[in-house]
Amino acid sequence: MSGFDVHDHRHALKQLRDTGETSLWENRREVPCPACGEPFVRLFTTRRETTRFPENDGARFCLLRDDGAVHLFRH
């Protein structure tokens, strides 16, 4: 899997939120997901080592990024 550079796709994305450490983007032109190839709806990026996502449809997500992997936990 290769990386994803938001700036390479900036023309197709609308920034919804930016805190300096995290940002939320809307995919306006069906940019494909680098993991599966299907267009994604939203993109969340973070520079933090840990991140907690707010509850959404009754589920809460936490993210842990370390040197070897990104771990997404659903609560």
C-alpha positions, 0 to 999 in steps of 0.5 A: 500500500502506498501513501496518500498525499492530500495535496495531490488531490486537493482539487477534488477534496473540500476541507471541512475541519482543520485543527492543525493536528487533525483535518476532515475532508469531503471527497467531491470527485470520487477520488479512490481509496488507496486501500480498496480502490473504491471512492471514499466519502470522507477522509480524516487525517491526523498527526497525533499518535492517538485519536478518539472519534466522536460517537457516530450511529451508536459507535465510537472509534479510537485510532492508535498509530505506531511505527508499524501500523495504524490500529482502529478500535470500535467501541 
